[in-house]
Amino acid sequence: MRETLRVLKKGGTFAIHDLMSPIRYGNMQEFISELKKEGYEKVELIDTTNNMFMSRREAIRLQLGGSTLLVGRK
């Protein structure tokens, strides 16, 4: 993930949507803090299972609990 963000030009935006479990990605709040220290702006982690794209019930049924959107700008 970090390598993907490395190639982003200044002013560019990114959006990564995945099942961001701690087992796969580690502590996302720490990662967001690191990105902000590196100069990224407005980095957010958005829970997409809370009626943004689907209800919690649908997320559980589809095994998408923890579906999250990481967005920001460099």
N, CA, C and O atoms as CSV, one atom per row, in Angstrom:
chain,resi,resn,atom,element,x,y,z
A,1,MET,N,N,0.825,-1.177,0.000
A,1,MET,CA,C,0.000,0.000,0.000
A,1,MET,C,C,0.879,1.253,0.000
A,1,MET,O,O,0.619,2.202,-0.740
A,2,ARG,N,N,1.889,1.247,0.811
A,2,ARG,CA,C,2.777,2.417,0.902
A,2,ARG,C,C,3.453,2.669,-0.444
A,2,ARG,O,O,3.609,3.825,-0.835
A,3,GLU,N,N,3.852,1.637,-1.153
A,3,GLU,CA,C,4.512,1.806,-2.450
A,3,GLU,C,C,3.551,2.452,-3.451
A,3,GLU,O,O,3.963,3.299,-4.244
A,4,THR,N,N,2.307,2.067,-3.420
A,4,THR,CA,C,1.304,2.666,-4.300
A,4,THR,C,C,1.189,4.152,-4.018
A,4,THR,O,O,1.140,4.957,-4.948
A,5,LEU,N,N,1.145,4.525,-2.751
A,5,LEU,CA,C,1.015,5.929,-2.392
A,5,LEU,C,C,2.282,6.719,-2.708
A,5,LEU,O,O,2.220,7.927,-2.938
A,6,ARG,N,N,3.419,6.051,-2.720
A,6,ARG,CA,C,4.694,6.714,-3.000
A,6,ARG,C,C,4.694,7.350,-4.388
A,6,ARG,O,O,5.283,8.416,-4.569
A,7,VAL,N,N,4.060,6.733,-5.353
A,7,VAL,CA,C,4.088,7.235,-6.725
A,7,VAL,C,C,3.036,8.317,-6.987
A,7,VAL,O,O,2.996,8.881,-8.081
A,8,LEU,N,N,2.207,8.606,-6.025
A,8,LEU,CA,C,1.180,9.640,-6.177
A,8,LEU,C,C,1.827,11.016,-6.221
A,8,LEU,O,O,2.657,11.350,-5.376
A,9,LYS,N,N,1.440,11.808,-7.210
A,9,LYS,CA,C,1.997,13.153,-7.338
A,9,LYS,C,C,1.376,14.099,-6.324
A,9,LYS,O,O,0.273,13.855,-5.835
A,10,LYS,N,N,2.082,15.178,-6.008
A,10,LYS,CA,C,1.593,16.214,-5.102
A,10,LYS,C,C,0.245,16.732,-5.634
A,10,LYS,O,O,0.122,17.070,-6.811
A,11,GLY,N,N,-0.749,16.787,-4.759
A,11,GLY,CA,C,-2.097,17.227,-5.140
A,11,GLY,C,C,-2.998,16.099,-5.599
A,11,GLY,O,O,-4.205,16.285,-5.755
A,12,GLY,N,N,-2.406,14.911,-5.820
A,12,GLY,CA,C,-3.200,13.760,-6.256
A,12,GLY,C,C,-4.014,13.172,-5.116
A,12,GLY,O,O,-3.647,13.300,-3.948
A,13,THR,N,N,-5.099,12.539,-5.454
A,13,THR,CA,C,-5.944,11.902,-4.443
A,13,THR,C,C,-5.868,10.385,-4.587
A,13,THR,O,O,-5.554,9.856,-5.653
A,14,PHE,N,N,-6.160,9.715,-3.502
A,14,PHE,CA,C,-6.186,8.255,-3.537
A,14,PHE,C,C,-7.421,7.757,-2.806
A,14,PHE,O,O,-7.948,8.419,-1.911
A,15,ALA,N,N,-7.867,6.585,-3.204
A,15,ALA,CA,C,-8.967,5.900,-2.531
A,15,ALA,C,C,-8.685,4.407,-2.620
A,15,ALA,O,O,-8.512,3.859,-3.708
A,16,ILE,N,N,-8.642,3.767,-1.480
A,16,ILE,CA,C,-8.395,2.325,-1.413
A,16,ILE,C,C,-9.525,1.711,-0.612
A,16,ILE,O,O,-9.742,2.069,0.546
A,17,HIS,N,N,-10.244,0.788,-1.227
A,17,HIS,CA,C,-11.388,0.147,-0.570
A,17,HIS,C,C,-11.062,-1.332,-0.399
A,17,HIS,O,O,-10.784,-2.035,-1.371
A,18,ASP,N,N,-11.099,-1.790,0.842
A,18,ASP,CA,C,-10.756,-3.186,1.112
A,18,ASP,C,C,-11.295,-3.574,2.479
A,18,ASP,O,O,-11.839,-2.744,3.207
A,19,LEU,N,N,-11.137,-4.831,2.813
A,19,LEU,CA,C,-11.424,-5.315,4.161
A,19,LEU,C,C,-10.176,-5.038,4.981
A,19,LEU,O,O,-9.236,-5.833,4.980
A,20,MET,N,N,-10.168,-3.933,5.667
A,20,MET,CA,C,-8.957,-3.486,6.359
A,20,MET,C,C,-8.921,-3.985,7.788
A,20,MET,O,O,-9.029,-3.215,8.742
A,21,SER,N,N,-8.770,-5.281,7.910
A,21,SER,CA,C,-8.678,-5.881,9.237
A,21,SER,C,C,-7.270,-5.670,9.786
A,21,SER,O,O,-6.314,-5.554,9.019
A,22,PRO,N,N,-7.140,-5.621,11.104
A,22,PRO,CA,C,-5.810,-5.471,11.710
A,22,PRO,C,C,-4.855,-6.592,11.306
A,22,PRO,O,O,-3.649,-6.365,11.211
A,23,ILE,N,N,-5.363,-7.776,11.070
A,23,ILE,CA,C,-4.508,-8.900,10.673
A,23,ILE,C,C,-3.873,-8.624,9.313
A,23,ILE,O,O,-2.704,-8.948,9.101
A,24,ARG,N,N,-4.625,-8.030,8.391
A,24,ARG,CA,C,-4.112,-7.747,7.048
A,24,ARG,C,C,-3.286,-6.472,6.992
A,24,ARG,O,O,-2.225,-6.442,6.368
A,25,TYR,N,N,-3.772,-5.415,7.644
A,25,TYR,CA,C,-3.179,-4.094,7.468
A,25,TYR,C,C,-2.544,-3.495,8.718
A,25,TYR,O,O,-1.912,-2.441,8.639
A,26,GLY,N,N,-2.698,-4.137,9.853
A,26,GLY,CA,C,-2.157,-3.562,11.082
A,26,GLY,C,C,-3.079,-2.462,11.596
A,26,GLY,O,O,-4.264,-2.429,11.266
A,27,ASN,N,N,-2.535,-1.580,12.390
A,27,ASN,CA,C,-3.309,-0.505,12.994
A,27,ASN,C,C,-3.466,0.631,11.986
A,27,ASN,O,O,-2.510,1.358,11.716
A,28,MET,N,N,-4.658,0.785,11.436
A,28,MET,CA,C,-4.891,1.795,10.408
A,28,MET,C,C,-4.804,3.214,10.961
A,28,MET,O,O,-4.407,4.125,10.235
A,29,GLN,N,N,-5.161,3.423,12.210
A,29,GLN,CA,C,-5.050,4.767,12.781
A,29,GLN,C,C,-3.584,5.200,12.856
A,29,GLN,O,O,-3.267,6.365,12.616
A,30,GLU,N,N,-2.702,4.272,13.184
A,30,GLU,CA,C,-1.261,4.576,13.186
A,30,GLU,C,C,-0.772,4.859,11.773
A,30,GLU,O,O,0.041,5.758,11.558
A,31,PHE,N,N,-1.270,4.085,10.807
A,31,PHE,CA,C,-0.882,4.274,9.412
A,31,PHE,C,C,-1.320,5.659,8.927
A,31,PHE,O,O,-0.563,6.344,8.238
A,32,ILE,N,N,-2.542,6.072,9.286
A,32,ILE,CA,C,-3.039,7.396,8.913
A,32,ILE,C,C,-2.158,8.479,9.523
A,32,ILE,O,O,-1.827,9.459,8.856
A,33,SER,N,N,-1.775,8.309,10.785
A,33,SER,CA,C,-0.881,9.266,11.443
A,33,SER,C,C,0.453,9.362,10.717
A,33,SER,O,O,0.988,10.457,10.544
A,34,GLU,N,N,0.993,8.228,10.293
A,34,GLU,CA,C,2.260,8.205,9.556
A,34,GLU,C,C,2.122,8.937,8.223
A,34,GLU,O,O,3.009,9.698,7.835
A,35,LEU,N,N,1.009,8.707,7.524
A,35,LEU,CA,C,0.794,9.382,6.247
A,35,LEU,C,C,0.722,10.896,6.432
A,35,LEU,O,O,1.279,11.650,5.633
A,36,LYS,N,N,0.042,11.336,7.477
A,36,LYS,CA,C,-0.048,12.778,7.742
A,36,LYS,C,C,1.321,13.363,8.059
A,36,LYS,O,O,1.620,14.485,7.648
A,37,LYS,N,N,2.156,12.624,8.781
A,37,LYS,CA,C,3.517,13.088,9.085
A,37,LYS,C,C,4.350,13.199,7.814
A,37,LYS,O,O,5.253,14.031,7.724
A,38,GLU,N,N,4.036,12.346,6.822
A,38,GLU,CA,C,4.758,12.357,5.547
A,38,GLU,C,C,4.234,13.426,4.591
A,38,GLU,O,O,4.748,13.569,3.482
A,39,GLY,N,N,3.210,14.181,5.013
A,39,GLY,CA,C,2.729,15.281,4.188
A,39,GLY,C,C,1.397,15.056,3.501
A,39,GLY,O,O,0.921,15.933,2.780
A,40,TYR,N,N,0.793,13.918,3.704
A,40,TYR,CA,C,-0.525,13.697,3.112
A,40,TYR,C,C,-1.553,14.542,3.854
A,40,TYR,O,O,-1.451,14.745,5.063
A,41,GLU,N,N,-2.548,15.032,3.112
A,41,GLU,CA,C,-3.582,15.878,3.691
A,41,GLU,C,C,-4.911,15.130,3.739
A,41,GLU,O,O,-5.167,14.237,2.931
A,42,LYS,N,N,-5.728,15.500,4.673
A,42,LYS,CA,C,-7.108,15.017,4.765
A,42,LYS,C,C,-7.220,13.503,4.538
A,42,LYS,O,O,-7.973,13.061,3.671
A,43,VAL,N,N,-6.496,12.735,5.291
A,43,VAL,CA,C,-6.550,11.280,5.205
A,43,VAL,C,C,-7.676,10.797,6.118
A,43,VAL,O,O,-7.714,11.133,7.302
A,44,GLU,N,N,-8.583,10.012,5.559
A,44,GLU,CA,C,-9.738,9.525,6.321
A,44,GLU,C,C,-9.931,8.028,6.118
A,44,GLU,O,O,-9.596,7.475,5.070
A,45,LEU,N,N,-10.470,7.401,7.126
A,45,LEU,CA,C,-10.860,6.004,7.068
A,45,LEU,C,C,-12.378,5.977,7.252
A,45,LEU,O,O,-12.886,6.380,8.298
A,46,ILE,N,N,-13.098,5.505,6.237
A,46,ILE,CA,C,-14.554,5.553,6.240
A,46,ILE,C,C,-15.123,4.140,6.243
A,46,ILE,O,O,-14.814,3.341,5.360
A,47,ASP,N,N,-15.951,3.834,7.234
A,47,ASP,CA,C,-16.632,2.543,7.314
A,47,ASP,C,C,-17.706,2.505,6.231
A,47,ASP,O,O,-18.657,3.285,6.283
A,48,THR,N,N,-17.572,1.621,5.261
A,48,THR,CA,C,-18.528,1.563,4.154
A,48,THR,C,C,-19.654,0.563,4.398
A,48,THR,O,O,-20.488,0.341,3.520
A,49,THR,N,N,-19.682,-0.035,5.574
A,49,THR,CA,C,-20.753,-0.993,5.883
A,49,THR,C,C,-21.848,-0.340,6.713
A,49,THR,O,O,-22.719,-1.031,7.241
A,50,ASN,N,N,-21.813,0.970,6.832
A,50,ASN,CA,C,-22.782,1.678,7.656
A,50,ASN,C,C,-23.728,2.489,6.758
A,50,ASN,O,O,-23.846,3.706,6.903
A,51,ASN,N,N,-24.389,1.803,5.842
A,51,ASN,CA,C,-25.365,2.367,4.906
A,51,ASN,C,C,-24.765,3.278,3.845
A,51,ASN,O,O,-25.508,3.984,3.165
A,52,MET,N,N,-23.440,3.287,3.681
A,52,MET,CA,C,-22.855,4.053,2.587
A,52,MET,C,C,-23.032,3.281,1.276
A,52,MET,O,O,-23.531,3.823,0.290
A,53,PHE,N,N,-22.621,2.025,1.276
A,53,PHE,CA,C,-22.780,1.171,0.114
A,53,PHE,C,C,-23.680,-0.025,0.416
A,53,PHE,O,O,-24.269,-0.617,-0.489
A,54,MET,N,N,-23.775,-0.368,1.679
A,54,MET,CA,C,-24.565,-1.527,2.105
A,54,MET,C,C,-24.883,-1.391,3.588
A,54,MET,O,O,-24.226,-0.649,4.319
A,55,SER,N,N,-25.896,-2.117,4.010
A,55,SER,CA,C,-26.227,-2.107,5.444
A,55,SER,C,C,-25.283,-3.057,6.177
A,55,SER,O,O,-24.611,-3.878,5.551
A,56,ARG,N,N,-25.235,-2.944,7.486
A,56,ARG,CA,C,-24.409,-3.870,8.285
A,56,ARG,C,C,-24.850,-5.305,8.046
A,56,ARG,O,O,-24.020,-6.206,7.924
A,57,ARG,N,N,-26.155,-5.512,7.980
A,57,ARG,CA,C,-26.685,-6.863,7.757
A,57,ARG,C,C,-26.179,-7.433,6.430
A,57,ARG,O,O,-25.760,-8.589,6.372
A,58,GLU,N,N,-26.217,-6.631,5.367
A,58,GLU,CA,C,-25.708,-7.078,4.074
A,58,GLU,C,C,-24.209,-7.367,4.138
A,58,GLU,O,O,-23.734,-8.351,3.572
A,59,ALA,N,N,-23.479,-6.514,4.823
A,59,ALA,CA,C,-22.036,-6.702,4.944
A,59,ALA,C,C,-21.709,-8.020,5.623
A,59,ALA,O,O,-20.808,-8.741,5.194
A,60,ILE,N,N,-22.433,-8.330,6.672
A,60,ILE,CA,C,-22.209,-9.593,7.379
A,60,ILE,C,C,-22.564,-10.774,6.486
A,60,ILE,O,O,-21.825,-11.755,6.409
A,61,ARG,N,N,-23.705,-10.665,5.815
A,61,ARG,CA,C,-24.147,-11.754,4.932
A,61,ARG,C,C,-23.142,-11.996,3.805
A,61,ARG,O,O,-22.906,-13.141,3.418
A,62,LEU,N,N,-22.556,-10.927,3.283
A,62,LEU,CA,C,-21.591,-11.034,2.187
A,62,LEU,C,C,-20.147,-11.204,2.669
A,62,LEU,O,O,-19.211,-11.193,1.869
A,63,GLN,N,N,-19.983,-11.359,3.963
A,63,GLN,CA,C,-18.664,-11.508,4.594
A,63,GLN,C,C,-17.772,-10.304,4.298
A,63,GLN,O,O,-16.583,-10.447,4.016
A,64,LEU,N,N,-18.374,-9.113,4.367
A,64,LEU,CA,C,-17.644,-7.874,4.124
A,64,LEU,C,C,-17.566,-6.996,5.359
A,64,LEU,O,O,-17.370,-5.786,5.255
A,65,GLY,N,N,-17.720,-7.605,6.533
A,65,GLY,CA,C,-17.561,-6.843,7.760
A,65,GLY,C,C,-16.160,-6.261,7.815
A,65,GLY,O,O,-15.191,-6.976,7.561
A,66,GLY,N,N,-16.029,-4.992,8.136
A,66,GLY,CA,C,-14.723,-4.346,8.143
A,66,GLY,C,C,-14.375,-3.690,6.822
A,66,GLY,O,O,-13.261,-3.200,6.640
A,67,SER,N,N,-15.337,-3.679,5.891
A,67,SER,CA,C,-15.124,-3.023,4.605
A,67,SER,C,C,-14.932,-1.529,4.851
A,67,SER,O,O,-15.798,-0.868,5.424
A,68,THR,N,N,-13.795,-1.010,4.413
A,68,THR,CA,C,-13.414,0.356,4.748
A,68,THR,C,C,-12.802,1.044,3.539
A,68,THR,O,O,-12.148,0.412,2.710
A,69,LEU,N,N,-13.025,2.347,3.454
A,69,LEU,CA,C,-12.471,3.169,2.384
A,69,LEU,C,C,-11.432,4.104,3.004
A,69,LEU,O,O,-11.744,4.880,3.906
A,70,LEU,N,N,-10.201,4.022,2.512
A,70,LEU,CA,C,-9.132,4.919,2.942
A,70,LEU,C,C,-8.963,5.950,1.837
A,70,LEU,O,O,-8.623,5.596,0.708
A,71,VAL,N,N,-9.194,7.215,2.146
A,71,VAL,CA,C,-9.115,8.270,1.140
A,71,VAL,C,C,-8.233,9.406,1.643
A,71,VAL,O,O,-8.100,9.622,2.847
A,72,GLY,N,N,-7.641,10.118,0.712
A,72,GLY,CA,C,-6.831,11.256,1.104
A,72,GLY,C,C,-6.227,11.962,-0.095
A,72,GLY,O,O,-6.482,11.608,-1.246
A,73,ARG,N,N,-5.435,12.952,0.198
A,73,ARG,CA,C,-4.790,13.749,-0.838
A,73,ARG,C,C,-3.343,13.991,-0.419
A,73,ARG,O,O,-3.046,14.183,0.760
A,74,LYS,N,N,-2.460,13.979,-1.397
A,74,LYS,CA,C,-1.043,14.205,-1.131
A,74,LYS,C,C,-0.704,15.658,-1.299
A,74,LYS,O,O,0.449,16.047,-1.117
